[in-house]
Amino acid sequence: MDDDFIHPYIPNSEPNVKSALLDLIGAKNADELYEEMIPSRLMLKESMDLPAPIPSEYDLRKYMNKLLDRNVTTDDYISFLGSGCWKHYVPKVCEVIASRSEFLTAYAGGSHSDLGRFQANFEFQSLICDLLGMEVSGIPTYDWGSAAGNSIRMVSRLTSRKEVLIPRNISPARRQIIENFCDSVDPSGRIKIKPVDFDIESGRIDLEDLESKINEDTAGVYIENPNYLGIIESDVREISEIVHNFGAEFVCGVDPISLGILSPPSDYGVDITCGEVQPLGIHMHAGGGSCGFIATSDEERYVAEYPLRLISITETDFEGEYGFGQALYERTSYISRESAKDWVGTTTALWGITAAVYLSLMGPQGIKEIGDHIIRKSHYTAKLLDEINGVDIPYTGFFKEFPVQFQTSIRDINEKLLEHKILGGKDISNYYPVLGNSAIYCVTEMHSVNDIQYLQTSLMEVLR
């Protein structure tokens, strides 16, 4: 593009402005500026062949809409993808509240200027604790992975131990995040991760392997229930007993939408619960709707280790009036800065408020009904797929997600399913070679009986 060209949507492309900017920073041209920051091997040498600018806003909008029409969404295709980002129904009121100007920011706000937002965040904390059977929760963090990483660092500080046990049937993506959290720059802060096998026959944690690896150096054990394969861990009480017999902490990651029909973590002795908020009224947003939570009992030793902001309620000087503020704010990295035990931000506070709206709207009975729909539909799907030649459903006792084994490449199957306007399951063949050509299929309340039956007939045609 000519150096003298003035782009209609880039004000600083005007030659005199460009010259003034370059003179101010002491560079002859833009290339000289970029050379100081970007290695030459990464610099694009050829022209980008960009289209000419479109001056008319109307024509530009038409052009952009034409480009956007090429996108494939889960409104156009039936999606059976999950594995960390799930398509659940989002009530309109969740969208409306999330778009209100007093809430429409990622941040939690200040105690003097944002009492309304503080109350909304307090309601989220209260509602998520009710669902989990826990007593304390904080402003949500980035996602499930970071919540799990923070939780593991908490148990290491609580026990003064530097080793955690993590089963192989958790999310590979979350495992990577946890590994980053445990790999401190300071060697004294590093936490060793010991993997625990899972039973190939059941998909659940191998208790014998757990018992053989846990010892007096173990800070805690982290599991997911349901696990990454969708299997409900039925031995959680035994796991809890094993963990606590060694003075370690029990950490469990959960999908909150499952708690309408599954026992809350508090029922089986979990010390710290974490998980993903996205199923609670938040759109997938191409993976951007993630939001993690941490919850514990109301014991001082746990509260003191929270890296998150905790919103609390208290009486004011006026009878019957309440205010909201931050509890033990000095714990957080906002105050302790470089001396902080962990560093977090409030970038997902808006999603916490949205989840509070969803939980308030659904209530205990609504959450129960959704869970019931999901488990019935997912098991119905598994039954239909198991009837197809060349398809095997290796596990029972799952919620929402389950592995499906094929005799051919998952990639080839999924490419052919696209011709039927179906997004097939997540390929886990590389993550779990022992399961062969396998994909995790996800079924939620959004899938109709017709959708499920169409998947069966489409797979039968694809595998013919």
Stockholm file with secondary structure:
# STOCKHOLM 1.0

chainA/1-464         MDDDFIHPYIPNSEPNVKSALLDLIGAKNADELYEEMIPSRLMLKESMDLPAPIPSEYDLRKYMNKLLDRNVTTDDYISFLGSGCWKHYVPKVCEVIASRSEFLTAYAGGSHSDLGRFQANFEFQSLICDLLGMEVSGIPTYDWGSAAGNSIRMVSRLTSRKEVLIPRNISPARRQIIENFCDSVDPSGRIKIKPVDFDIESGRIDLEDLESKINEDTAGVYIENPNYLGIIESDVREISEIVHNFGAEFVCGVDPISLGILSPPSDYGVDITCGEVQPLGIHMHAGGGSCGFIATSDEERYVAEYPLRLISITETDFEGEYGFGQALYERTSYISRESAKDWVGTTTALWGITAAVYLSLMGPQGIKEIGDHIIRKSHYTAKLLDEINGVDIPYTGFFKEFPVQFQTSIRDINEKLLEHKILGGKDISNYYPVLGNSAIYCVTEMHSVNDIQYLQTSLMEVLR
#=GR chainA/1-464 SS CCTTCCCTTCGGGSHHHHHHHHHHHTCSSHHHHHHTTSCGGGSCCSCCCCCCCCCCHHHHHHHHHHHHTTCCCTTTSEECCCTTCCCCCCCHHHHHHHTSTTTCSSSCCCTTTCHHHHHHHHHHHHHHHHHHTCSEECSCBSCHHHHHHHHHHHHHHHHTCCEEEEETTSCHHHHHHHHHHHSCSSGGGCCEEEEECBCTTTSSBCHHHHHHHCCTTEEEEEEESSCTTSBCCTTHHHHHHHHHHTTCEEEEEECGGGGGTSCCGGGGTCSEEEEECTTTTCCCGGGTTCCEEEEECSCHHHHTTCCSCCEEEEECSSTTCEEEEETTGGGSHHHHGGGCSSCCCCTTHHHHHHHHHHHHHHHHHHHHHHHHHHHHHHHHHHHHHHTSTTEECCCCSBSSEEEEEESSCHHHHHHHHHTTTEECCEECTTTCGGGCEEEEEECCTTCCHHHHHHHHHHHHHHTC
#=GC SS_cons         CCTTCCCTTCGGGSHHHHHHHHHHHTCSSHHHHHHTTSCGGGSCCSCCCCCCCCCCHHHHHHHHHHHHTTCCCTTTSEECCCTTCCCCCCCHHHHHHHTSTTTCSSSCCCTTTCHHHHHHHHHHHHHHHHHHTCSEECSCBSCHHHHHHHHHHHHHHHHTCCEEEEETTSCHHHHHHHHHHHSCSSGGGCCEEEEECBCTTTSSBCHHHHHHHCCTTEEEEEEESSCTTSBCCTTHHHHHHHHHHTTCEEEEEECGGGGGTSCCGGGGTCSEEEEECTTTTCCCGGGTTCCEEEEECSCHHHHTTCCSCCEEEEECSSTTCEEEEETTGGGSHHHHGGGCSSCCCCTTHHHHHHHHHHHHHHHHHHHHHHHHHHHHHHHHHHHHHHTSTTEECCCCSBSSEEEEEESSCHHHHHHHHHTTTEECCEECTTTCGGGCEEEEEECCTTCCHHHHHHHHHHHHHHTC
//
